[in-house]
């Protein structure tokens, strides 16, 4: 149902004019730190990102202000607008449309009475299992350009993937070959990912360009990943054909650049390929666009072990429904949301990150409409909902079904947790559902989850003792400046963690050091990067690269080892300073970045 067609017409708060739009943009620019002589010239033709420096989060803020000032509901493509003139055209087009939100919930699917595929040893066997037991059951509800979701059953996923697999086989893709996926969220991604698996090849997810006009620059930045992976075929958007020759020169192994539609005409019968549980399922790159490419090798055994452990911790049931806007090129969206939902046979309701950023309330309304029980976001997503959604946009919202609100993939702040819980309590949200979690690509995705319905644990410690001595001593009640550290839960079943010092000695509770782990989903290393792989392991333990401390079984992450700033004998973490600076008047949260730099004069 398109909400624009179901709401009542409303009176405009202000007339849509070029001057009004430019005034909003100027106000946003004035909040950005810059010398007076560096202020960009503002007109309808200037580039929002290149000339004005408005990144994706700044443009999200701009769209929010446009909606509020003019009482509009800007479309998703507004985030892709390159100039104020394009924004003005979109504003004019939607100026006569209603902005109210339909509140009826979708009828839920009947509960599945089939068990989980506990004997499956590969992802292909998981899909085959569901194909045999419940082929017509809806696996994915995908929200694309409107409010009418596309429904994909297990049968539809298998058929679409089979066509891709046979087309890949026709292009001489064979077991073990790497196939890069540079696609937005949608049917093409789901079919291409599993089609690559059915062909016996190894998917390499890479984030897609936000604009077709930036494709050449985007592909050039990621050529090091493609080269490191030895990619033979790239599935991407049609515009890539224009730069195919250039990219093939940069990546010698690359033989084919295709868009998904070219692969959708293959046979419904996939090639007969047998893959083993220890074979690489896909490569998850954690860096590489600017630095040393690190493609985490994850086998089918790794993935299934991690998915099963997370399911045990969460106590997944057939009544669960997962709602996600997370990108499918990132482990939390790909493994935690999609592949986890696939394994346990729970419906996945998915939208693109762009759709969420354009209107954050869509995430919450999806939970309302589908009676979602499980959903996840980095901390900034909760912040957007907390600060960028007007009350009138969520009238009638019901979040009472949401039992696990995962928060991970970046530092979690106590203020965000408390603020979100307080604001959305009136909409049925139970603050005990908030679940800060911890994981890393080297463990597939998850490593620590809190118990169900426990709520956040916030450890308030003495700031000086921690910064000078690394001791997480509980702060006194009269401590006026305690340091608040959010607990990320307990280690998953079947995993172990320890904290060690610089001499690799195990530290006791409440002493900060380097976090290491062991577990059935630990990667075997980085693809085609033996030097980085050698640094990853120590006596059977995997180095997370994070600093942390333990207390009563809870894991408290304090920062990245390589990002720590040492100043005057104090250990300072950028994320805490970023958080505090974000509280200052005139500074937007999420728009502050700190990083370490050596001082040649002091040597610190």
Buried (B, 14 or more C-beta within 10 A) or exposed (E): EEBBEBBEEEEEEEEBEBEBBBEBBEEBBEEBEEEEEEEBEBEBEBEBBEBBBBEBBBBBBBBBBBBBBBBBBBBBEBBBBBBBBBBBEBBEEBEEBBBBBBBEEBEEBEEBEEEBBEEBBBBBBBBBBBBEBBBEBBBBBBBBEEBEBEEBBBBBBBBBBBBBBBBBBBBEBEEEBBBBBBBBBBBBBBBBBBBBBBBBBBBBBBBBBBBBEEBBEBBBBBBBBBBBBBBBBBBBBEBBEEBBEEBBEBBEBBBBBBBBEBBBEBEEEBBEBEBEBEBBBBBBBBBBBEEEBBBBBBBBBBBBBBBBBBBEBBEBEBBBBBBBBBBBBBBBBBBBBBBBBBBBBBBBBBBBBBBBBBBBBBBBBBBBBBBBBBBBBBBBBBBBBBBBBEEEBBEEBBBEBBBBBBBBBEBBBBBBBBBBBEBBEEBEBBBBBBBBBBBBBBBBBBBBBBEEEBBBBBBBBBBBBBBEBBBBEBBEEEBEEBBBBBBBBBBBBBBEBBBBEEEEEEBEEBBBBBBBBBBBBBBBBBBBBEEBBEEBBEEEBBBBBBBBBBBEEBBBBBBBBEBBBEEEEEBBBBBBEBBEBBEEEEBBBBBBEBEBEEEEEEEE
